[in-house]
Amino acid sequence: MTTLQQLISDLERFATERDWQPFHTPKNLAMALSVEAAELVEIFQWEDGQRPFADYDLAQQTATRHEVADILLYLLRFCSVTGIDPLAAAVEKMRLNAEKYPVETAKGRAKQVGNVAD
């Protein structure tokens, strides 16, 4: 199984082999990441949100996997270019969110649903 560090190294090598470093600026990578996230949203745009993902047809599931991969790859490339450790950043943000949304006040409240990345 590929580790996160192996994937980051493979991605760096992929970009280097193609001389893409001049184009991989934080601005460009952030924009590309946003576009890929929008493409993921597009797959679910007119869904009611009730159908389990397993019930989606193979083409939708494949498209979803590919968009998730694009998002991850752009995010990892962004982190590599900016020097951000994505795991350390995620751990830090989870700690901050736990402080911001304590279980006692957030549990079961719709206002808090989906705000894990606030």
C-alpha positions in Angstrom: 0.0 0.0 0.0 1.3 3.5 -0.9 2.0 5.8 2.0 1.2 9.5 2.0 4.9 10.3 1.8 5.3 8.0 -1.1 2.4 9.6 -2.9 3.8 13.1 -2.3 7.2 11.9 -3.6 5.6 10.3 -6.7 3.6 13.5 -7.3 6.7 15.7 -7.0 8.6 13.4 -9.4 5.6 13.5 -11.9 5.6 17.3 -11.9 9.4 17.6 -12.1 9.6 15.2 -15.1 7.1 17.4 -16.9 8.7 20.7 -15.9 5.5 21.9 -14.3 7.2 23.6 -11.3 6.8 27.1 -12.8 3.1 26.6 -13.1 2.6 25.0 -9.7 2.3 28.2 -7.7 0.2 28.3 -4.6 -2.4 30.5 -6.4 -2.6 28.2 -9.4 -2.8 25.0 -7.3 -5.5 26.6 -5.0 -7.5 27.5 -8.1 -7.1 24.0 -9.6 -8.1 22.5 -6.2 -11.3 24.6 -6.2 -12.2 23.6 -9.7 -11.8 19.9 -8.9 -13.9 20.3 -5.7 -16.6 21.9 -7.9 -16.4 19.0 -10.3 -17.1 16.7 -7.3 -20.1 18.8 -6.3 -21.4 18.7 -9.8 -21.8 14.9 -9.6 -24.2 15.3 -6.7 -25.7 18.6 -7.8 -29.3 17.5 -8.4 -29.4 14.6 -5.9 -31.6 14.8 -2.9 -28.8 13.4 -0.7 -30.8 10.4 0.4 -29.5 7.7 -1.9 -26.6 5.7 -0.6 -23.4 6.0 -2.7 -23.4 2.3 -3.3 -26.6 2.7 -5.3 -25.0 5.1 -7.8 -24.2 3.6 -11.1 -20.6 2.5 -12.0 -19.9 5.6 -14.1 -21.0 7.9 -11.2 -18.9 6.0 -8.7 -15.9 6.0 -11.0 -16.2 9.8 -11.7 -16.5 10.4 -8.0 -13.3 8.4 -7.3 -11.5 10.3 -10.0 -12.6 13.7 -8.6 -11.6 12.7 -5.1 -8.2 11.6 -6.5 -7.8 15.0 -8.3 -8.7 16.9 -5.1 -6.2 14.9 -3.1 -3.4 15.2 -5.6 -3.8 19.0 -6.0 -4.0 19.4 -2.2 -0.8 17.3 -1.7 0.9 19.3 -4.4 -0.2 22.5 -2.8 1.2 21.4 0.5 4.4 20.3 -1.1 4.9 23.7 -2.8 4.0 25.7 0.4 5.8 23.4 2.9 2.6 22.6 4.8 2.5 19.2 6.5 -1.1 18.1 5.6 -1.3 15.6 8.5 0.1 18.1 11.1 -2.3 20.8 9.8 -5.3 18.4 10.0 -4.4 17.3 13.6 -4.1 21.0 14.6 -7.4 21.9 13.0 -9.2 18.9 14.6 -7.9 20.1 18.0 -9.1 23.6 17.3 -12.5 22.3 16.2 -12.8 20.2 19.3 -12.4 23.4 21.3 -14.8 25.4 19.1 -17.5 22.7 19.1 -17.4 20.8 22.4 -19.6 17.7 22.5 -21.7 19.1 25.2 -22.9 22.0 23.1 -22.6 20.7 19.6 -23.9 17.1 19.8 -27.0 16.6 17.6 -27.2 20.2 16.6 -27.8 20.7 12.9 -26.1 24.1 13.0 -22.9 22.3 13.7 -23.3 19.5 11.1 -20.7 19.8 8.3 -18.7 22.5 10.1 -15.7 20.3 10.9 -13.5 22.4 8.6 -14.6 25.8 10.0 
